[in-house]
Amino acid sequence: MVLEDLIEMLEAADPDTVVKHGFTNPHSYRGYYHDLAFEPASNVRVGDMLEDARGALGETFEGWKGGDFTMNGYTDCWLSVEGYSSGETLGPLLVTYMLEDVA
């Protein structure tokens, strides 16, 4: 899923909803520095996830071995702890599950 699609899905949800499994802390994904990753988080407001996603749009992050990478609407998104190249892509199905699993 690209960042603009993630933002669109989050915008369609109630920002005050708290989900059991969400994300926070946007950063350069260690697997592909030009991609964006968010860290998994528990009990997160949809509005906070949306704020993180919107805040990453146009933001420049430093790659793990150097270089600057600016995130745009077509940047691929991952769910991964900062500093790790493991994780999984954020896709429509995963985000739907996150949004439906309310705390």
All heavy atoms as an XYZ file, in Angstrom:
799
protein
N       0.843     -1.164      0.000
C       0.000      0.000      0.000
C       0.892      1.231      0.000
O       1.881      1.291      0.729
C      -0.900     -0.033      1.241
C      -1.597      1.256      1.565
S      -2.711      1.119      2.977
C      -4.166      0.529      2.153
N       0.526      2.208     -0.791
C       1.286      3.453     -0.823
C       0.696      4.430      0.193
O      -0.449      4.295      0.635
C       1.326      4.075     -2.233
C       2.107      3.172     -3.191
C      -0.059      4.382     -2.756
N       1.495      5.413      0.548
C       1.135      6.327      1.624
C      -0.180      7.052      1.364
O      -0.999      7.193      2.270
C       2.279      7.325      1.853
C       2.125      8.316      2.993
C       1.843      7.618      4.323
C       3.373      9.186      3.099
N      -0.421      7.504      0.153
C      -1.673      8.227     -0.106
C      -2.889      7.326      0.082
O      -3.929      7.788      0.552
C      -1.675      8.911     -1.469
C      -1.774      8.001     -2.661
C      -1.790      8.750     -3.987
O      -1.425      9.937     -4.032
O      -2.174      8.126     -4.994
N      -2.773      6.037     -0.237
C      -3.887      5.103     -0.017
C      -4.098      4.843      1.475
O      -5.243      4.714      1.933
C      -3.646      3.785     -0.750
C      -3.702      3.941     -2.262
O      -4.288      4.943     -2.746
O      -3.152      3.072     -2.958
N      -3.009      4.764      2.222
C      -3.110      4.585      3.668
C      -3.817      5.784      4.292
O      -4.740      5.623      5.107
C      -1.715      4.415      4.273
C      -1.653      4.318      5.800
C      -2.446      3.125      6.321
C      -0.196      4.241      6.257
N      -3.426      6.974      3.896
C      -4.057      8.190      4.416
C      -5.547      8.196      4.080
O      -6.387      8.499      4.933
C      -3.346      9.444      3.878
C      -1.943      9.558      4.484
C      -4.164     10.705      4.141
C      -1.056     10.625      3.854
N      -5.875      7.826      2.868
C      -7.281      7.790      2.442
C      -8.105      6.818      3.293
O      -9.223      7.142      3.707
C      -7.357      7.398      0.964
C      -8.745      7.448      0.383
C      -8.748      7.116     -1.105
O      -7.949      7.729     -1.842
O      -9.545      6.251     -1.507
N      -7.569      5.647      3.575
C      -8.287      4.675      4.410
C      -8.479      5.214      5.827
O      -9.547      5.057      6.417
C      -7.547      3.341      4.472
C      -7.743      2.465      3.266
S      -7.099      0.783      3.523
C      -8.413      0.068      4.514
N      -7.455      5.838      6.380
C      -7.549      6.378      7.733
C      -8.514      7.558      7.794
O      -9.238      7.727      8.779
C      -6.170      6.776      8.248
C      -5.174      5.624      8.428
C      -3.787      6.177      8.742
C      -5.636      4.666      9.516
N      -8.548      8.369      6.749
C      -9.468      9.508      6.703
C     -10.930      9.058      6.702
O     -11.803      9.775      7.199
C      -9.206     10.376      5.467
C      -7.953     11.199      5.555
C      -7.632     11.958      4.286
O      -8.075     11.556      3.191
O      -6.896     12.961      4.386
N     -11.194      7.878      6.171
C     -12.557      7.366      6.092
C     -13.044      6.781      7.420
O     -14.235      6.495      7.575
C     -12.653      6.304      4.994
N     -12.150      6.603      8.365
C     -12.494      6.004      9.656
C     -12.724      7.105     10.704
O     -12.274      8.228     10.548
C     -11.372      5.064     10.112
N     -13.413      6.731     11.779
C     -13.659      7.652     12.891
C     -12.339      7.928     13.610
O     -11.724      6.996     14.140
C     -14.663      7.035     13.853
C     -14.984      7.910     15.053
O     -14.359      8.982     15.224
O     -15.859      7.518     15.841
N     -11.892      9.178     13.655
C     -10.592      9.482     14.253
C     -10.525      9.217     15.759
O      -9.443      9.076     16.320
C     -10.384     10.965     13.951
C     -11.743     11.506     13.708
C     -12.554     10.376     13.140
N     -11.665      9.150     16.409
C     -11.684      8.925     17.859
C     -11.682      7.451     18.242
O     -11.580      7.120     19.420
C     -12.887      9.621     18.490
C     -12.776     11.133     18.395
O     -11.643     11.653     18.548
O     -13.800     11.794     18.146
N     -11.792      6.578     17.259
C     -11.775      5.144     17.531
C     -10.386      4.726     17.999
O      -9.376      5.114     17.413
C     -12.149      4.341     16.262
O     -13.468      4.709     15.868
C     -12.088      2.855     16.508
N     -10.339      3.930     19.061
C      -9.080      3.375     19.555
C      -9.002      1.931     19.088
O      -9.911      1.143     19.347
C      -8.995      3.455     21.102
C      -7.724      2.785     21.600
C      -9.062      4.901     21.559
N      -7.933      1.595     18.376
C      -7.757      0.233     17.874
C      -6.744     -0.510     18.737
O      -5.811      0.099     19.267
C      -7.322      0.217     16.390
C      -8.419      0.799     15.510
C      -6.028      0.966     16.168
N      -6.946     -1.812     18.870
C      -6.040     -2.635     19.687
C      -4.644     -2.687     19.090
O      -3.646     -2.655     19.794
C      -6.585     -4.056     19.825
C      -7.815     -4.164     20.673
C      -8.274     -5.605     20.756
C      -9.590     -5.727     21.484
N     -10.095     -7.104     21.480
N      -4.604     -2.823     17.773
C      -3.322     -2.965     17.076
C      -3.253     -1.924     15.972
O      -3.987     -1.993     14.998
C      -3.173     -4.370     16.489
C      -3.372     -5.441     17.500
N      -2.442     -5.727     18.464
C      -4.410     -6.266     17.726
C      -2.886     -6.700     19.233
N      -4.084     -7.042     18.810
N      -2.347     -0.984     16.146
C      -2.181      0.078     15.167
C      -0.712      0.347     14.945
O       0.119     -0.559     15.034
N      -0.387      1.619     14.697
C       1.011      1.961     14.457
C       1.305      3.395     14.871
O       0.394      4.199     15.093
C       1.385      1.739     12.993
C       0.526      2.489     12.007
C       0.749      3.834     11.760
C      -0.485      1.843     11.320
C      -0.020      4.524     10.840
C      -1.275      2.528     10.401
C      -1.039      3.871     10.161
N       2.591      3.686     14.970
C       3.090      5.010     15.326
C       4.517      5.138     14.794
O       5.037      4.207     14.177
C       3.050      5.202     16.877
O       3.347      6.566     17.176
C       4.003      4.269     17.585
N       5.158      6.258     15.050
C       6.572      6.485     14.768
C       6.987      6.173     13.321
O       7.667      5.173     13.051
C       7.448      5.680     15.746
C       8.917      6.042     15.598
O       9.258      7.173     15.268
N       9.788      5.081     15.825
N       6.636      7.048     12.387
C       7.100      6.847     11.008
C       8.620      7.001     10.906
O       9.215      7.829     11.604
C       6.377      7.953     10.231
C       6.010      8.972     11.248
C       5.863      8.267     12.551
N       9.227      6.180     10.050
C      10.676      6.213      9.870
C      11.039      5.543      8.540
O      10.204      4.859      7.944
C      11.399      5.502     11.025
C      10.967      4.087     11.226
N       9.855      3.737     11.950
C      11.501      2.932     10.792
C       9.718      2.424     11.953
N      10.702      1.914     11.246
N      12.262      5.732      8.123
C      12.763      5.058      6.929
C      12.863      3.560      7.223
O      13.418      3.158      8.250
C      14.140      5.614      6.565
O      14.745      4.867      5.550
N      12.305      2.747      6.338
C      12.334      1.296      6.532
C      13.744      0.780      6.275
O      14.350      1.093      5.249
C      11.336      0.641      5.584
C      11.309     -0.856      5.639
C      11.163     -1.531      6.839
C      11.415     -1.605      4.478
C      11.126     -2.913      6.891
C      11.368     -2.989      4.514
C      11.230     -3.635      5.717
O      11.200     -5.006      5.771
N      14.259      0.006      7.184
C      15.643     -0.468      7.047
C      15.813     -1.416      5.859
O      16.894     -1.504      5.282
C      16.105     -1.152      8.338
C      17.577     -1.497      8.255
C      18.195     -1.680      9.583
N      19.626     -1.892      9.401
C      20.453     -2.152     10.367
N      20.025     -2.222     11.608
N      21.732     -2.337     10.138
N      14.779     -2.118      5.487
C      14.874     -3.034      4.351
C      15.045     -2.303      3.027
O      15.830     -2.702      2.173
N      14.293     -1.227      2.854
C      14.367     -0.386      1.653
C      14.274      1.051      2.133
O      13.184      1.534      2.443
C      13.217     -0.686      0.682
C      13.137     -2.132      0.285
C      12.194     -2.981      0.868
C      13.992     -2.657     -0.676
C      12.111     -4.316      0.513
C      13.927     -3.991     -1.038
C      12.978     -4.808     -0.435
O      12.896     -6.121     -0.789
N      15.388      1.721      2.202
C      15.439      3.038      2.835
C      14.464      4.037      2.235
O      14.015      4.953      2.914
C      16.847      3.616      2.764
C      17.922      2.759      3.380
C      19.256      2.963      3.051
C      17.624      1.743      4.280
C      20.265      2.193      3.610
C      18.632      0.971      4.844
C      19.935      1.194      4.501
O      20.926      0.436      5.049
N      14.157      3.885      0.965
C      13.245      4.822      0.306
C      11.786      4.546      0.665
O      10.909      5.322      0.306
C      13.438      4.778     -1.216
C      13.201      3.426     -1.803
N      14.207      2.483     -1.879
C      12.103      2.850     -2.310
C      13.711      1.381     -2.439
N      12.436      1.578     -2.694
N      11.516      3.440      1.372
C      10.162      3.124      1.825
C       9.948      3.647      3.240
O      10.891      3.907      3.982
C       9.925      1.613      1.815
C       9.750      1.055      0.407
O       9.680      1.850     -0.558
O       9.689     -0.177      0.279
N       8.687      3.767      3.603
C       8.295      4.276      4.907
C       7.823      3.127      5.791
O       7.127      2.229      5.314
C       7.147      5.284      4.737
C       6.579      5.929      5.980
C       7.624      6.825      6.649
C       5.331      6.737      5.628
N       8.202      3.153      7.043
C       7.722      2.148      7.995
C       7.139      2.852      9.206
O       7.510      3.978      9.535
C       8.850      1.214      8.415
N       6.207      2.158      9.845
C       5.622      2.598     11.105
C       5.838      1.482     12.110
O       5.783      0.300     11.755
C       4.116      2.837     10.957
C       3.763      3.913      9.978
C       3.547      3.619      8.643
C       3.625      5.226     10.400
C       3.194      4.610      7.741
C       3.284      6.230      9.497
C       3.072      5.919      8.171
N       6.057      1.848     13.363
C       6.217      0.836     14.402
C       4.855      0.363     14.893
O       3.936      1.180     15.044
C       7.002      1.401     15.586
C       8.460      1.591     15.273
C       9.283      1.825     16.520
O       9.728      0.823     17.113
O       9.463      2.986     16.874
N       4.715     -0.928     15.156
C       3.469     -1.429     15.731
C       3.227     -0.772     17.090
O       4.173     -0.490     17.828
C       3.716     -2.927     15.899
C       4.892     -3.243     15.045
C       5.702     -1.991     14.949
N       1.957     -0.535     17.406
C       1.595      0.062     18.691
C       0.240     -0.485     19.125
O      -0.578     -0.874     18.290
C       1.548      1.578     18.577
N       0.018     -0.495     20.414
C      -1.245     -0.983     20.972
C      -2.087      0.179     21.468
O      -1.561      1.190     21.946
C      -0.970     -1.927     22.142
O      -0.232     -3.041     21.718
N      -3.400     -0.002     21.351
C      -4.368      0.970     21.859
C      -4.094      2.383     21.348
O      -3.804      3.297     22.111
C      -4.406      0.932     23.387
C      -4.799     -0.434     23.889
O      -5.719     -1.061     23.363
N      -4.100     -0.938     24.881
N      -4.186      2.529     20.036
C      -3.866      3.779     19.353
C      -5.138      4.366     18.743
O      -5.952      3.627     18.178
C      -2.833      3.525     18.233
C      -2.448      4.808     17.540
C      -1.617      2.823     18.766
N      -5.282      5.664     18.842
C      -6.400      6.341     18.186
C      -6.147      6.391     16.679
O      -5.014      6.624     16.235
C      -6.543      7.780     18.695
C      -7.134      7.941     20.055
C      -7.275      9.408     20.469
N      -8.085     10.175     19.534
C      -7.616     11.097     18.676
N      -6.330     11.374     18.629
N      -8.432     11.731     17.867
N      -7.204      6.190     15.918
C      -7.097      6.283     14.463
C      -6.606      7.679     14.077
O      -5.781      7.824     13.176
C      -8.448      5.961     13.794
C      -8.415      6.273     12.311
C      -8.826      4.497     14.032
N      -7.068      8.697     14.779
C      -6.625     10.063     14.489
C      -5.130     10.248     14.672
O      -4.495     11.012     13.934
N      -4.549      9.540     15.644
C      -3.099      9.623     15.851
C      -2.345      8.917     14.725
O      -1.296      9.392     14.280
C      -2.712      9.032     17.208
C      -3.248      9.867     18.365
O      -3.444     11.089     18.198
O      -3.477      9.284     19.441
N      -2.882      7.783     14.272
C      -2.241      7.094     13.142
C      -2.322      7.967     11.889
O      -1.347      8.067     11.138
C      -2.903      5.732     12.898
C      -2.680      4.743     14.011
S      -3.163      3.032     13.642
C      -4.841      3.178     13.081
N      -3.469      8.613     11.687
C      -3.632      9.505     10.544
C      -2.655     10.677     10.630
O      -2.025     11.045      9.634
C      -5.075     10.013     10.471
C      -5.404     10.999      9.355
C      -5.065     10.428      7.977
C      -6.877     11.399      9.436
N      -2.496     11.232     11.808
C      -1.551     12.331     11.998
C      -0.122     11.891     11.663
O       0.630     12.619     11.006
C      -1.618     12.821     13.441
C      -0.779     14.038     13.727
C      -0.946     14.513     15.155
O      -2.083     14.597     15.632
O       0.097     14.793     15.792
N       0.259     10.684     12.092
C       1.590     10.168     11.770
C       1.759      9.962     10.268
O       2.813     10.284      9.703
C       1.862      8.852     12.506
C       2.197      9.050     13.969
O       2.614     10.161     14.352
O       2.047      8.075     14.732
N       0.735      9.420      9.619
C       0.810      9.170      8.175
C       0.889     10.484      7.402
O       1.733     10.649      6.515
C      -0.377      8.341      7.717
N       0.025     11.424      7.751
C       0.057     12.732      7.080
C       1.383     13.445      7.342
O       1.933     14.098      6.458
C      -1.083     13.602      7.566
C      -2.421     13.272      6.960
C      -3.460     14.237      7.475
N      -4.771     13.994      6.919
C      -5.902     14.334      7.521
N      -5.858     14.941      8.716
N      -7.056     14.085      6.961
N       1.882     13.333      8.569
C       3.134     13.995      8.920
C       4.327     13.447      8.164
O       5.316     14.151      7.968
N       4.244     12.192      7.743
C       5.353     11.575      6.999
C       5.368     12.010      5.541
O       6.408     11.943      4.881
C       5.264     10.057      7.089
N       4.227     12.467      5.038
C       4.116     12.888      3.644
C       4.975     14.128      3.416
O       4.798     15.156      4.069
C       2.653     13.183      3.314
C       2.286     13.427      1.861
C       2.643     12.218      0.996
C       0.801     13.715      1.750
N       5.960     14.008      2.551
C       6.884     15.103      2.266
C       8.035     15.212      3.248
O       8.926     16.045      3.067
N       8.041     14.362      4.272
C       9.106     14.372      5.280
C      10.334     13.628      4.741
O      10.221     12.650      4.011
C       8.621     13.702      6.564
C       9.585     13.766      7.703
C       9.739     15.160      8.298
O       8.811     15.978      8.163
O      10.809     15.413      8.878
N      11.508     14.089      5.125
C      12.758     13.444      4.734
C      13.330     12.704      5.939
O      13.475     13.278      7.015
C      13.760     14.474      4.213
O      13.193     15.128      3.068
C      15.074     13.813      3.812
N      13.623     11.433      5.738
C      14.198     10.595      6.786
C      15.578     10.136      6.348
O      15.822      9.917      5.159
C      13.324      9.359      7.029
C      11.955      9.680      7.549
C      10.885      9.845      6.684
C      11.730      9.807      8.904
C       9.618     10.137      7.157
C      10.467     10.102      9.398
C       9.410     10.264      8.519
N      16.461      9.942      7.316
C      17.798      9.449      7.016
C      17.764      7.925      6.941
O      17.162      7.258      7.784
C      18.782      9.886      8.099
C      20.214      9.494      7.786
C      21.204     10.008      8.824
O      20.824     10.825      9.668
O      22.360      9.559      8.760
N      18.423      7.368      5.911
C      18.533      5.921      5.775
C      19.514      5.356      6.780
O      20.331      6.082      7.358
N      19.460      4.063      6.992
C      20.280      3.430      8.028
C      21.771      3.459      7.726
O      22.575      3.428      8.631
C      19.798      1.997      8.277
C      18.536      2.080      9.055
C      17.249      2.057      8.556
C      18.402      2.301     10.448
N      16.349      2.255      9.556
C      17.041      2.396     10.747
C      19.309      2.430     11.487
C      16.558      2.610     12.024
C      18.830      2.643     12.767
C      17.476      2.733     13.023
N      22.127      3.523      6.464
C      23.543      3.612      6.111
C      23.835      4.937      5.420
O      24.763      5.047      4.646
C      23.940      2.434      5.214
C      23.902      1.107      5.944
C      24.395     -0.013      5.061
C      24.352     -1.330      5.810
N      24.763     -2.453      4.985
N      23.002      5.912      5.735
C      23.187      7.240      5.169
C      22.202      7.533      4.060
O      21.441      6.675      3.623
N      22.218      8.754      3.630
C      21.321      9.198      2.574
C      20.022      9.730      3.146
O      19.597      9.339      4.229
N      19.417     10.635      2.414
C      18.146     11.217      2.799
C      17.062     10.739      1.843
O      17.267     10.727      0.626
C      18.230     12.749      2.772
C      19.149     13.293      3.853
O      19.219     12.680      4.936
O      19.789     14.329      3.617
N      15.912     10.382      2.411
C      14.824      9.817      1.628
C      13.526     10.544      1.968
O      13.064     10.499      3.102
C      14.708      8.318      1.899
C      15.959      7.578      1.534
C      16.977      7.406      2.457
C      16.140      7.101      0.245
C      18.150      6.759      2.117
C      17.315      6.452     -0.111
C      18.323      6.283      0.828
N      12.988     11.219      0.970
C      11.754     11.978      1.150
C      10.566     11.106      0.755
O      10.542     10.508     -0.318
C      11.778     13.263      0.300
O      12.920     14.030      0.686
C      10.526     14.084      0.511
N       9.576     11.046      1.647
C       8.404     10.203      1.441
C       7.335     10.989      0.688
O       7.060     12.145      1.001
C       7.857      9.724      2.791
C       8.894      9.040      3.668
S       9.645      7.611      2.849
C      11.186      7.460      3.740
N       6.765     10.348     -0.326
C       5.710     10.999     -1.095
C       4.464     10.113     -1.112
O       4.442      9.057     -0.482
C       6.205     11.324     -2.515
C       6.573     10.081     -3.290
O       5.797      9.138     -3.395
N       7.773     10.052     -3.856
N       3.459     10.524     -1.809
C       2.197      9.782     -1.850
C       2.321      8.376     -2.400
O       1.488      7.517     -2.105
N       3.348      8.119     -3.206
C       3.524      6.801     -3.824
C       4.566      5.949     -3.116
O       4.993      4.914     -3.639
C       3.862      6.954     -5.307
C       2.733      7.617     -6.059
C       2.803      8.953     -6.426
C       1.560      6.915     -6.345
C       1.748      9.578     -7.076
C       0.512      7.533     -6.998
C       0.607      8.856     -7.363
O      -0.455      9.464     -7.994
N       4.967      6.366     -1.931
C       5.936      5.609     -1.146
C       5.260      4.383     -0.542
O       4.179      4.493      0.041
C       6.515      6.493     -0.017
O       7.194      7.608     -0.604
C       7.475      5.717      0.862
N       5.876      3.215     -0.678
C       5.345      1.995     -0.072
C       5.489      2.046      1.436
O       6.466      2.585      1.962
C       6.081      0.754     -0.608
C       5.706      0.446     -2.045
O       4.511      0.533     -2.383
O       6.610      0.121     -2.837
N       4.513      1.458      2.141
C       4.479      1.507      3.602
C       4.601      0.117      4.214
O       4.034     -0.855      3.702
C       3.171      2.139      4.073
S       2.976      3.847      3.550
N       5.326      0.059      5.311
C       5.601     -1.175      6.043
C       5.222     -1.032      7.505
O       5.161      0.080      8.025
C       7.094     -1.500      5.970
C       7.586     -1.812      4.610
C       7.866     -0.928      3.595
C       7.868     -3.102      4.083
N       8.302     -1.594      2.492
C       8.316     -2.943      2.763
C       7.792     -4.383      4.614
C       8.675     -3.999      1.956
C       8.166     -5.448      3.811
C       8.592     -5.258      2.497
N       5.037     -2.148      8.164
C       4.863     -2.209      9.612
C       6.103     -2.916     10.141
O       6.289     -4.115      9.920
C       3.592     -2.998      9.956
C       3.186     -3.016     11.417
C       2.823     -1.619     11.893
C       2.015     -3.958     11.624
N       6.986     -2.150     10.805
C       8.249     -2.715     11.259
C       8.830     -1.861     12.377
O       8.764     -0.635     12.328
C       9.244     -2.771     10.095
O      10.452     -3.365     10.483
N       9.430     -2.513     13.341
C      10.103     -1.809     14.420
C      11.293     -1.057     13.827
O      12.011     -1.588     12.967
C      10.562     -2.807     15.509
C      11.401     -2.115     16.570
C       9.351     -3.496     16.133
N      11.492      0.165     14.286
C      12.588      0.973     13.760
C      13.920      0.266     13.973
O      14.205     -0.256     15.045
C      12.613      2.347     14.440
C      13.578      3.297     13.796
C      13.410      4.734     14.259
O      12.605      4.992     15.161
O      14.102      5.597     13.698
N      14.729      0.232     12.919
C      16.035     -0.406     12.992
C      16.042     -1.842     12.509
O      17.100     -2.457     12.434
N      14.891     -2.388     12.187
C      14.808     -3.781     11.731
C      14.308     -3.829     10.297
O      13.479     -3.024      9.883
C      13.862     -4.586     12.622
C      14.422     -4.851     13.991
C      14.284     -3.912     15.006
C      15.131     -6.014     14.257
C      14.827     -4.135     16.260
C      15.669     -6.244     15.511
C      15.513     -5.298     16.509
O      16.049     -5.527     17.740
N      14.780     -4.807      9.550
C      14.329     -4.981      8.179
C      13.251     -6.055      8.084
O      12.766     -6.347      7.010
C      15.495     -5.326      7.250
O      16.115     -6.522      7.670
N      12.900     -6.633      9.218
C      11.779     -7.567      9.211
C      10.501     -6.748      9.257
O      10.520     -5.545      9.435
C      11.861     -8.489     10.428
O      11.800     -7.726     11.614
N       9.410     -7.372      9.118
C       8.142     -6.664      9.124
C       7.308     -7.115      7.962
O       7.628     -8.082      7.277
N       6.225     -6.408      7.751
C       5.340     -6.762      6.655
C       4.797     -5.501      6.016
O       4.770     -4.437      6.651
C       4.210     -7.651      7.140
C       3.408     -7.071      8.278
C       2.487     -8.096      8.892
O       1.351     -8.196      8.417
O       2.919     -8.783      9.822
N       4.383     -5.620      4.786
C       3.831     -4.458      4.115
C       2.472     -4.127      4.706
O       1.729     -5.013      5.130
C       3.676     -4.700      2.602
O       2.853     -5.840      2.391
C       5.008     -4.906      1.939
N       2.186     -2.852      4.771
C       0.847     -2.424      5.152
C       0.007     -2.472      3.889
O       0.319     -1.802      2.909
C       0.877     -0.995      5.706
C       1.262     -0.842      7.157
C       1.428      0.630      7.508
C       0.234     -1.483      8.064
N      -1.014     -3.295      3.903
C      -1.908     -3.416      2.765
C      -3.331     -3.164      3.192
O      -3.636     -3.086      4.387
N      -4.242     -3.069      2.241
C      -5.639     -2.781      2.556
C      -6.266     -3.783      3.525
O      -7.014     -3.388      4.415
C      -6.341     -2.828      1.202
C      -5.265     -2.596      0.204
C      -4.013     -3.155      0.794
N      -5.952     -5.050      3.376
C      -6.542     -6.049      4.260
C      -6.049     -5.875      5.692
O      -6.847     -5.880      6.638
C      -6.225     -7.460      3.752
C      -6.883     -8.601      4.516
C      -8.400     -8.479      4.488
C      -6.460     -9.936      3.925
N      -4.752     -5.702      5.881
C      -4.201     -5.516      7.221
C      -4.768     -4.252      7.869
O      -5.157     -4.256      9.039
C      -2.678     -5.461      7.184
C      -1.978     -5.209      8.524
C      -2.365     -6.252      9.564
C      -0.473     -5.180      8.328
N      -4.835     -3.164      7.126
C      -5.354     -1.910      7.683
C      -6.835     -2.058      8.024
O      -7.291     -1.579      9.066
C      -5.095     -0.732      6.730
C      -5.755      0.542      7.235
C      -3.595     -0.511      6.559
N      -7.583     -2.766      7.198
C      -9.003     -3.031      7.508
C      -9.126     -3.794      8.808
O      -9.947     -3.456      9.671
C      -9.670     -3.808      6.357
O      -9.640     -2.996      5.184
C     -11.108     -4.162      6.693
N      -8.321     -4.833      8.982
C      -8.341     -5.586     10.246
C      -7.993     -4.694     11.430
O      -8.601     -4.783     12.488
C      -7.387     -6.783     10.193
C      -7.886     -7.933      9.357
C      -6.992     -8.722      8.656
C      -9.226     -8.260      9.283
C      -7.421     -9.791      7.885
C      -9.668     -9.309      8.507
C      -8.779    -10.081      7.819
O      -9.217    -11.128      7.061
N      -6.993     -3.847     11.270
C      -6.618     -2.934     12.350
C      -7.800     -2.032     12.730
O      -8.104     -1.856     13.908
C      -5.449     -2.033     11.912
C      -4.126     -2.692     11.870
S      -2.912     -1.459     11.289
C      -1.405     -2.334     11.604
N      -8.441     -1.467     11.724
C      -9.528     -0.519     11.968
C     -10.766     -1.178     12.570
O     -11.557     -0.513     13.244
C      -9.891      0.216     10.679
C      -8.801      1.126     10.106
C      -9.214      1.684      8.763
C      -8.443      2.230     11.087
N     -10.942     -2.460     12.336
C     -12.113     -3.169     12.872
C     -11.869     -3.776     14.244
O     -12.812     -4.173     14.918
C     -12.554     -4.248     11.894
C     -13.128     -3.680     10.606
C     -13.512     -4.731      9.592
O     -13.216     -5.944      9.825
O     -14.099     -4.364      8.560
N     -10.619     -3.854     14.670
C     -10.273     -4.473     15.953
C     -10.158     -3.385     17.017
O      -9.070     -2.990     17.411
C      -8.957     -5.238     15.805
C      -8.672     -6.147     16.997
O      -9.612     -6.471     17.753
O      -7.499     -6.534     17.172
N     -11.318     -2.919     17.481
C     -11.343     -1.797     18.412
C     -11.077     -2.249     19.843
O     -11.390     -3.369     20.220
C     -12.670     -1.018     18.319
C     -12.826     -0.404     16.933
C     -13.858     -1.884     18.661
N     -10.498     -1.336     20.603
C     -10.154     -1.626     22.002
C     -11.388     -1.516     22.881
O     -12.344     -0.908     22.592
C      -9.076     -0.660     22.478
